[in-house]
Amino acid sequence: MTNSTSPSILLTGATGTIGSELARQLAAKGVAFRVMVRSLEKARSLPHLAGAELVAGDFTDAASVARALDGMERAFLLTNSSEQAESLQIGFVALARRAGVRHIVNVSQLAASLDSPVRFLRYHASVEQKIRESGLAYTVLRPNLFMQALLGFRDPIINQGQFFATAGEAAVSVVDVRDIAAVAAETLTGRGHEGKTYDLTGPEALTHPQLAAQLSEGLNRPIQYVDVPPSALRQALLSVGFPEWQADGLLEDYAHYARGEASAVSSAIMEVTGQPPRNFRGFVREYAAAFS
């Protein structure tokens, strides 16, 4: 149960995959927090936000963001994927500094770099740079590909026993979103994380065929990974409603995976939380109903 003290932590992105899990974990710890949401009415119906202080705010409306930040000491920065994500996050950092926020915890991406061929990795690196230049205390979280991203392939896994991507035979140290949220919760409430950048990965690097084999084992039926040409994946993404910029960005992400650039295994989750990161077998076991 959330305690009654006034919140000093602002969460953004709390209706998304990481943010909703973070809100659940903070509430379980009894930590009071404020949540910036676009729609107060929709947010009030979300069980993981029960007990949170809700404020209306939109990243595109600086005045509403400033109101959300008022009185906050720490902020969790995460936006949904959009063409404006970089500029909106940089704008948030400037507003946080003006509001007197002392510490920002920012979700970036493993291998973020200003000279990356991957647009998402460039934008994350640009935001990281602005946070470092702001003079605020910061913690950067750089997660690898989410295990939960496989839920996006739920329909073909259920109906065809297959999932499709362009990752080739390269290994990727996939990470569970619950572990990312646990690190975020610790860095927002604990000490000694200022100025740190944490690479967040699972305990092992697995190829997509190995992911398929563990899915088959956990679901007790054959699941196959099908490596497809980038043009075919692009067409599939566009056909289900992805805008061109996002489809092309995801293809760049998968090319990055296929080059073996996301295979490193980090010990950061264990170091920060004191708990080992979840493995993919356990993820399949716990999410079996979602794939059935």
HUUR-V691482 format. One record per residue. RES is the residue in three letters. PSI is psi as a letter, one per 30 degrees, with the letter a starting at -180 (999 if undefined). Layout:
((RES;PSI) (RES;PSI))
//
This chain:
((MET;k) (THR;k) (ASN;l) (SER;g) (THR;l) (SER;k) (PRO;k) (SER;g) (ILE;k) (LEU;k) (LEU;k) (THR;l) (GLY;g) (ALA;f) (THR;f) (GLY;a) (THR;e) (ILE;e) (GLY;e) (SER;e) (GLU;e) (LEU;e) (ALA;e) (ARG;e) (GLN;e) (LEU;e) (ALA;e) (ALA;f) (LYS;f) (GLY;g) (VAL;k) (ALA;k) (PHE;l) (ARG;k) (VAL;k) (MET;k) (VAL;l) (ARG;e) (SER;j) (LEU;e) (GLU;e) (LYS;e) (ALA;e) (ARG;f) (SER;f) (LEU;j) (PRO;e) (HIS;f) (LEU;g) (ALA;k) (GLY;f) (ALA;l) (GLU;j) (LEU;k) (VAL;k) (ALA;k) (GLY;k) (ASP;k) (PHE;f) (THR;f) (ASP;j) (ALA;e) (ALA;e) (SER;e) (VAL;e) (ALA;e) (ARG;e) (ALA;e) (LEU;f) (ASP;k) (GLY;f) (MET;k) (GLU;e) (ARG;k) (ALA;k) (PHE;j) (LEU;j) (LEU;k) (THR;l) (ASN;l) (SER;k) (SER;l) (GLU;f) (GLN;g) (ALA;e) (GLU;e) (SER;e) (LEU;e) (GLN;e) (ILE;e) (GLY;e) (PHE;e) (VAL;e) (ALA;e) (LEU;e) (ALA;e) (ARG;e) (ARG;e) (ALA;f) (GLY;g) (VAL;k) (ARG;f) (HIS;k) (ILE;k) (VAL;j) (ASN;k) (VAL;j) (SER;b) (GLN;k) (LEU;k) (ALA;g) (ALA;k) (SER;k) (LEU;f) (ASP;g) (SER;k) (PRO;f) (VAL;j) (ARG;e) (PHE;e) (LEU;e) (ARG;e) (TYR;e) (HIS;e) (ALA;e) (SER;e) (VAL;e) (GLU;e) (GLN;e) (LYS;e) (ILE;e) (ARG;e) (GLU;f) (SER;f) (GLY;f) (LEU;l) (ALA;k) (TYR;l) (THR;k) (VAL;k) (LEU;k) (ARG;i) (PRO;l) (ASN;a) (LEU;k) (PHE;k) (MET;e) (GLN;f) (ALA;f) (LEU;f) (LEU;f) (GLY;f) (PHE;g) (ARG;e) (ASP;e) (PRO;e) (ILE;e) (ILE;e) (ASN;f) (GLN;f) (GLY;h) (GLN;l) (PHE;l) (PHE;k) (ALA;a) (THR;h) (ALA;f) (GLY;b) (GLU;g) (ALA;k) (ALA;k) (VAL;k) (SER;i) (VAL;k) (VAL;k) (ASP;k) (VAL;e) (ARG;e) (ASP;e) (ILE;e) (ALA;e) (ALA;e) (VAL;e) (ALA;e) (ALA;e) (GLU;e) (THR;f) (LEU;f) (THR;f) (GLY;a) (ARG;l) (GLY;g) (HIS;g) (GLU;k) (GLY;g) (LYS;k) (THR;k) (TYR;j) (ASP;k) (LEU;j) (THR;l) (GLY;a) (PRO;f) (GLU;l) (ALA;k) (LEU;k) (THR;l) (HIS;e) (PRO;e) (GLN;e) (LEU;e) (ALA;e) (ALA;e) (GLN;e) (LEU;e) (SER;e) (GLU;e) (GLY;e) (LEU;f) (ASN;h) (ARG;l) (PRO;k) (ILE;k) (GLN;k) (TYR;k) (VAL;j) (ASP;k) (VAL;l) (PRO;k) (PRO;e) (SER;e) (ALA;e) (LEU;e) (ARG;e) (GLN;e) (ALA;e) (LEU;e) (LEU;e) (SER;f) (VAL;g) (GLY;g) (PHE;k) (PRO;l) (GLU;e) (TRP;e) (GLN;e) (ALA;e) (ASP;e) (GLY;e) (LEU;e) (LEU;e) (GLU;e) (ASP;e) (TYR;e) (ALA;e) (HIS;e) (TYR;e) (ALA;f) (ARG;f) (GLY;g) (GLU;g) (ALA;h) (SER;f) (ALA;k) (VAL;k) (SER;l) (SER;g) (ALA;e) (ILE;e) (MET;e) (GLU;e) (VAL;e) (THR;f) (GLY;g) (GLN;k) (PRO;k) (PRO;k) (ARG;k) (ASN;l) (PHE;e) (ARG;e) (GLY;e) (PHE;e) (VAL;e) (ARG;e) (GLU;f) (TYR;g) (ALA;e) (ALA;e) (ALA;f) (PHE;g) (SER;999))
//
